[in-house]
Amino acid sequence: MWAPHHQHRLWAGVSRAVRTPSRVEQDFSLLNSVIPSQPVPFPPFSIPLPVITQGSLDYRSEEVISYEAGYRTTFSKSASLDVTGFYNDYRDLRYAVPGAINFISGPINLKGPYVPIVFTNALKGKTYGVEVATMWQMLDWWRWDFNYSWLHTQINDGYPIQTSISPQQRFSLRGLLTPWRDIDMDF
Protein backbone atom coordinates (compact mmCIF):
# COMPACT_ATOMS: atom_id res chain seq x y z
CA MET A 1 0.00 0.00 0.00
CA TRP A 2 1.16 3.51 -0.77
CA ALA A 3 -0.44 6.62 0.73
CA PRO A 4 0.73 9.74 -1.16
CA HIS A 5 -1.76 11.81 0.89
CA HIS A 6 -3.77 11.09 4.03
CA GLN A 7 -6.97 10.93 1.91
CA HIS A 8 -5.59 8.73 -0.90
CA ARG A 9 -4.25 5.17 -0.87
CA LEU A 10 -3.07 2.91 -3.70
CA TRP A 11 -2.49 -0.79 -3.15
CA ALA A 12 -1.70 -3.98 -5.06
CA GLY A 13 -1.35 -7.65 -4.26
CA VAL A 14 -0.55 -11.05 -5.71
CA SER A 15 -1.69 -14.20 -3.94
CA ARG A 16 -1.90 -17.92 -4.55
CA ALA A 17 -4.46 -20.39 -3.20
CA VAL A 18 -4.53 -24.17 -3.48
CA ARG A 19 -7.42 -26.56 -2.83
CA THR A 20 -6.16 -30.03 -1.94
CA PRO A 21 -8.32 -32.96 -3.10
CA SER A 22 -10.29 -34.77 -0.43
CA ARG A 23 -10.12 -38.53 0.05
CA VAL A 24 -13.56 -38.74 -1.55
CA GLU A 25 -12.28 -37.14 -4.78
CA GLN A 26 -9.33 -39.52 -4.94
CA ASP A 27 -10.70 -42.80 -3.62
CA PHE A 28 -14.43 -43.44 -3.72
CA SER A 29 -17.17 -44.96 -5.85
CA LEU A 30 -20.78 -43.87 -5.95
CA LEU A 31 -23.71 -45.16 -7.97
CA ASN A 32 -24.82 -41.96 -9.68
CA SER A 33 -27.69 -43.17 -11.87
CA VAL A 34 -28.80 -45.97 -14.18
CA ILE A 35 -29.18 -45.58 -17.94
CA PRO A 36 -32.26 -47.51 -19.14
CA SER A 37 -31.74 -50.64 -21.24
CA GLN A 38 -29.35 -50.11 -24.16
CA PRO A 39 -28.22 -52.54 -26.85
CA VAL A 40 -24.82 -54.02 -26.04
CA PRO A 41 -22.20 -55.28 -28.51
CA PHE A 42 -23.54 -58.84 -28.33
CA PRO A 43 -27.18 -58.69 -29.60
CA PRO A 44 -29.95 -59.55 -28.95
CA PHE A 45 -29.34 -58.71 -25.29
CA SER A 46 -29.88 -55.28 -23.74
CA ILE A 47 -29.33 -54.34 -20.11
CA PRO A 48 -29.53 -51.23 -17.97
CA LEU A 49 -26.14 -49.54 -17.46
CA PRO A 50 -25.19 -48.15 -14.05
CA VAL A 51 -23.29 -44.83 -14.08
CA ILE A 52 -20.60 -44.87 -11.39
CA THR A 53 -18.79 -41.72 -10.24
CA GLN A 54 -15.26 -42.70 -9.25
CA GLY A 55 -12.44 -40.91 -7.50
CA SER A 56 -9.03 -40.89 -9.12
CA LEU A 57 -5.58 -41.09 -7.57
CA ASP A 58 -4.39 -38.97 -10.52
CA TYR A 59 -6.61 -36.06 -9.38
CA ARG A 60 -4.36 -33.18 -8.23
CA SER A 61 -4.81 -29.94 -6.29
CA GLU A 62 -6.68 -27.03 -7.89
CA GLU A 63 -4.80 -23.71 -7.95
CA VAL A 64 -5.48 -20.01 -8.45
CA ILE A 65 -3.11 -17.06 -8.72
CA SER A 66 -4.83 -13.75 -8.07
CA TYR A 67 -3.67 -10.25 -9.07
CA GLU A 68 -5.41 -7.22 -7.54
CA ALA A 69 -4.92 -3.45 -7.50
CA GLY A 70 -7.00 -0.73 -5.96
CA TYR A 71 -7.49 2.88 -4.99
CA ARG A 72 -9.21 4.29 -1.91
CA THR A 73 -10.07 7.88 -1.15
CA THR A 74 -11.85 9.46 1.77
CA PHE A 75 -13.64 12.61 0.61
CA SER A 76 -14.35 13.62 4.19
CA LYS A 77 -14.84 11.99 7.58
CA SER A 78 -18.20 10.74 6.37
CA ALA A 79 -17.61 9.47 2.80
CA SER A 80 -15.19 7.10 1.07
CA LEU A 81 -14.75 5.41 -2.32
CA ASP A 82 -12.89 2.18 -3.13
CA VAL A 83 -12.17 0.96 -6.69
CA THR A 84 -10.51 -2.42 -7.23
CA GLY A 85 -9.51 -4.32 -10.36
CA PHE A 86 -8.66 -8.02 -10.30
CA TYR A 87 -7.54 -10.92 -12.48
CA ASN A 88 -7.60 -14.58 -11.34
CA ASP A 89 -5.87 -17.41 -13.21
CA TYR A 90 -7.27 -20.87 -12.33
CA ARG A 91 -5.42 -24.11 -13.16
CA ASP A 92 -6.17 -27.81 -12.78
CA LEU A 93 -9.87 -27.32 -12.01
CA ARG A 94 -12.04 -30.36 -11.33
CA TYR A 95 -13.97 -31.84 -14.23
CA ALA A 96 -15.87 -35.12 -14.22
CA VAL A 97 -15.25 -36.99 -17.48
CA PRO A 98 -17.56 -39.84 -18.60
CA GLY A 99 -15.64 -42.84 -19.84
CA ALA A 100 -16.43 -45.67 -22.25
CA ILE A 101 -18.55 -48.60 -21.11
CA ASN A 102 -16.41 -50.81 -18.91
CA PHE A 103 -17.07 -54.56 -19.03
CA ILE A 104 -14.76 -55.48 -16.14
CA SER A 105 -16.28 -55.99 -12.70
CA GLY A 106 -16.67 -52.54 -11.28
CA PRO A 107 -16.46 -50.84 -7.94
CA ILE A 108 -19.02 -51.19 -5.15
CA ASN A 109 -19.35 -54.95 -5.83
CA LEU A 110 -20.86 -54.31 -9.25
CA LYS A 111 -20.89 -57.24 -11.65
CA GLY A 112 -21.20 -56.49 -15.33
CA PRO A 113 -20.84 -53.44 -17.57
CA TYR A 114 -21.03 -49.88 -16.25
CA VAL A 115 -20.26 -46.32 -17.35
CA PRO A 116 -17.49 -44.72 -15.24
CA ILE A 117 -17.31 -40.97 -14.52
CA VAL A 118 -13.84 -39.99 -13.28
CA PHE A 119 -12.55 -36.75 -11.74
CA THR A 120 -9.77 -35.07 -13.72
CA ASN A 121 -7.98 -31.72 -13.65
CA ALA A 122 -8.98 -30.96 -17.24
CA LEU A 123 -10.30 -27.42 -16.76
CA LYS A 124 -8.60 -24.07 -16.51
CA GLY A 125 -10.07 -20.63 -16.53
CA LYS A 126 -9.83 -17.00 -15.61
CA THR A 127 -11.99 -14.35 -14.04
CA TYR A 128 -11.45 -10.63 -14.11
CA GLY A 129 -13.42 -7.57 -13.22
CA VAL A 130 -13.91 -4.40 -11.23
CA GLU A 131 -15.48 -3.65 -7.86
CA VAL A 132 -16.62 -0.22 -6.62
CA ALA A 133 -17.59 0.36 -3.00
CA THR A 134 -18.79 3.60 -1.43
CA MET A 135 -19.63 4.48 2.15
CA TRP A 136 -21.54 7.53 3.36
CA GLN A 137 -21.97 8.19 7.08
CA MET A 138 -25.08 10.34 6.65
CA LEU A 139 -25.58 10.93 10.38
CA ASP A 140 -23.75 9.67 13.45
CA TRP A 141 -26.34 6.90 13.74
CA TRP A 142 -27.10 6.27 10.02
CA ARG A 143 -24.72 4.92 7.35
CA TRP A 144 -25.21 3.91 3.68
CA ASP A 145 -23.06 1.45 1.70
CA PHE A 146 -23.38 1.11 -2.09
CA ASN A 147 -21.44 -1.57 -3.99
CA TYR A 148 -21.17 -2.54 -7.64
CA SER A 149 -19.14 -5.33 -9.21
CA TRP A 150 -18.60 -6.52 -12.76
CA LEU A 151 -17.22 -10.04 -13.25
CA HIS A 152 -16.20 -11.84 -16.45
CA THR A 153 -15.72 -15.62 -16.19
CA GLN A 154 -13.99 -17.65 -18.88
CA ILE A 155 -13.56 -21.44 -18.63
CA ASN A 156 -11.57 -23.26 -21.34
CA ASP A 157 -13.71 -24.16 -24.34
CA GLY A 158 -12.65 -27.77 -24.86
CA TYR A 159 -15.33 -29.22 -22.59
CA PRO A 160 -19.11 -28.88 -22.56
CA ILE A 161 -19.86 -27.35 -19.16
CA GLN A 162 -22.43 -25.09 -17.61
CA THR A 163 -20.99 -22.21 -15.62
CA SER A 164 -23.16 -20.60 -13.01
CA ILE A 165 -20.32 -19.29 -10.89
CA SER A 166 -21.60 -15.79 -10.26
CA PRO A 167 -23.68 -13.09 -11.92
CA GLN A 168 -21.80 -10.81 -14.30
CA GLN A 169 -23.06 -7.64 -12.61
CA ARG A 170 -24.08 -7.16 -9.01
CA PHE A 171 -25.41 -4.11 -7.16
CA SER A 172 -26.08 -3.75 -3.46
CA LEU A 173 -27.39 -0.97 -1.25
CA ARG A 174 -27.23 -1.34 2.50
CA GLY A 175 -28.44 0.91 5.29
CA LEU A 176 -27.05 0.60 8.81
CA LEU A 177 -28.85 2.29 11.69
CA THR A 178 -27.98 2.61 15.37
CA PRO A 179 -31.13 4.30 16.74
CA TRP A 180 -30.23 3.58 20.37
CA ARG A 181 -27.06 2.58 22.13
CA ASP A 182 -26.39 -1.19 21.76
CA ILE A 183 -29.10 -1.52 19.06
CA ASP A 184 -28.01 -1.96 15.41
CA MET A 185 -30.30 -2.46 12.43
CA ASP A 186 -29.22 -3.31 8.89
CA PHE A 187 -31.41 -3.27 5.79
Stockholm file with secondary structure:
# STOCKHOLM 1.0

chainA/1-187         MWAPHHQHRLWAGVSRAVRTPSRVEQDFSLLNSVIPSQPVPFPPFSIPLPVITQGSLDYRSEEVISYEAGYRTTFSKSASLDVTGFYNDYRDLRYAVPGAINFISGPINLKGPYVPIVFTNALKGKTYGVEVATMWQMLDWWRWDFNYSWLHTQINDGYPIQTSISPQQRFSLRGLLTPWRDIDMDF
#=GR chainA/1-187 SS CEEEETTEEEEEEEEEEEECCCHHHHSCEEEEEEEEEEECSSTTCEEEEEEEEECCTTCCCEEEEEEEEEEEEEEETTEEEEEEEEEEEEEEEEEEEECCCBCSCCSTTCCSCBEEEEEEEEEEEEEEEEEEEEEEEEETTEEEEEEEEEEEEEECTTSCCCCCSSCSEEEEEEEEEEEETTEEEEC
#=GC SS_cons         CEEEETTEEEEEEEEEEEECCCHHHHSCEEEEEEEEEEECSSTTCEEEEEEEEECCTTCCCEEEEEEEEEEEEEEETTEEEEEEEEEEEEEEEEEEEECCCBCSCCSTTCCSCBEEEEEEEEEEEEEEEEEEEEEEEEETTEEEEEEEEEEEEEECTTSCCCCCSSCSEEEEEEEEEEEETTEEEEC
//
